[in-house]
Amino acid sequence: MIENLEKFVAGMGFWSLTWGQVAMLGVASLLIYLAIKKGFEPLLLLPIGLGAFLANLPGNGLLTVPHGNEIGGLYYYLSKGIELEIFPPLIFLGIGAMTDFGPLLANPRTFLLGAAAQLGVFTALFAAVLLGFDLKEAAAIGIIGGADGPTAIYLTLKLAPHLLGPIAVAAYSYMALVPLIQPPIMRALTTDKERMVVMETLKPVSHKIKLIFPLAVTVIGVFIVPPAAPLLAMLMGGNLLRESGVVERLTNMAQNELINIVTFFLGTCVGMTMGAEVFLRWETLKIISLGIVAFGFSTVGGVLFGKLMYRMSGGKINPLIGSAGVSAVPMAARVSHNVGQEYNPQNYLLMHAMGPNVAGVIGTAIAAGVLLAILG
């Protein structure tokens, strides 16, 4: 009896707890706090924080690799959804089902703003190379600038899976900080006159065009950038469900149950990669720093191209909508709208900004496909 008791006590996790794990439990608690108290991307940061918390509890057995007839840990199996690249495309299916591409189709020129906002991806890529990362790692870091968490996770799994935890945390943390990061850049690059521009009301888009669009984007995108097929196919497949109008049950499933379930498991599985031995390195600090560079330059690229369109259109396009070219939907579009209203309360930019905002989703997926085609 005494021997069994001693064995029980000796097997407690307290004895194998390291200072690194203690620090990571603090990091995990911070992520949970930011998600709950500050509302920073709670749908992802809360599961990521939970996963990181569990990963740093010694002896938890959640990632135990099966041997022989033994059953492995719960998250050993759930993490296959990330390793086999299943979760990120399923997230895109839900995003497609929730996205209205009408504002983009009503003003196709704004697609260029989504492309221009990819500037941060390539700026951060080159900066990462200068800081000592190899090209694949740098590409995975650079995609943070697209402001699209699932795409960042997908590309990182392909090119630099050992950096998954830091890149995911950086991507979702900065997405939550879009209302703080973007406005100072937008004000610095535009004039009062430009910010006060009132854009014409968007014309309605026919149902036929909305049905053709997802199929056309899939065909063209896959022909040009085949590696982007999983993301584009799911994104546009979800949008086709939405626009068809005949599969309401499937649309609701993709918008609600599917994306909610997959989001939770994706987040906790990412968090489970954040063990102290992996996360507490200088590379993590570099990635966090490069993330802000990526977001900043993506905003710069979108706003500067917006200024170009302002001049080419004879002052009819408000350059503030260029900042929405990052794919943080719909937060970036709201930021463009809010800054515009600060200078002209009668200005309503939200729907105009949604065009480049949803274009950014497509643009980031294509950018990831290009990087995969070159480096994969």
C-alpha positions, 0 to 999 in steps of 0.5 A: 500500500505504501509503495503504491502511494509513493509511486502515485506521489512520484508520478505527479506532474509537479516534480517534472515542471520546468521554469520554461513550462511555468513561463509558458503557462503564464503566456497561455494565461495571457492569451486567455485573458486577452481573449476574454477581457479584451476581446482580442480575436476570442474565437481563436486566441481562447482555444490557442491559449487553452491548447498552450496551457494544456501543452505545458502541464507535464505528464498530460499524455495528450500528445502521446504517440501510440505504440503497438496496441496502445492508444495515443493521446487525444490531441495526437489524433486531433492534431492530424487535422492540422498535419494533414492540412484538413482544418484550414481549408474547412475554415475557408469553406465556412468563410466562403459561405459567410462572405458576400462578394457583391461589393467587390463585383459592384466595383471590380477595381477594388480587387487591385487594392486587395492585391496591393495590400499583399505588400507586407507579405513580401516586405516581411519575407525579405526582412525575415531573410535578413534576420537569418531565417531561410526562405521557407521560414521567411515566406511562412512569416511573411504571410502574416501580413495577409491578415488571414489566420487559416492561410498563415497556418496552412502555409506554415504547415507546408513550409515551416511547421516548426514555427506554427505556434509563434506564427499563429499567435502573431497572426491572430494577435495582430488581426485583433489589433487592426483597429490600433495598428491601421488608423495612424498609418491611414492618417499619416498617408492621406490628406483631410481632403482625401479622407472626406471623399464620399463615394457613389452608391454601389450598384446592385449585382445580378444573381447570375454574376454572383453564381458565375464568380466563385466558379470563375475564380476557382478555374482561373486561380487553380489554372494559374496557381495550382497550389492554392487549389485547396484554399480557393476551392473551399472558399469559393465552394462555400460561397457557391452554397451561399449564392445558390439559394437552394441549399440553405441547410448546407449553407447554415451548416458551413456558416455555423456548426462546421466552422465553429467546431473546426475553429475550436479544434484548429485553435487548441491543436495550434496551442498544443504545439506551443511547448516551452522548448519550442516557443521560448526562443529568440526566433519567437521574438523575431517573428512577433516583431516581423508580424507588425512589420508585415501588417504595417506594410500591408496597410501602407500598400493598400492606402498608397494604391488607394491614393493612386486610384483616387487621382486616376478616378478624379477624386471619386475613390476614397483612399481609406478603403485601401487599408481594408485590402488585408483580409481581416474580414470585416474588421478592416472594412469597419476601420476604414469606415470609422476613420472616414466618419471621423472626418465626414460624419455623412461618409459611409465607406463600409460597403465600399471597403468590403470590396477590397476586404474580401479581395484580400481573402482571395489575394492572400490565398493566391499569394500563399499559392505563389509562395508554395509554387516557388518554395514548396 
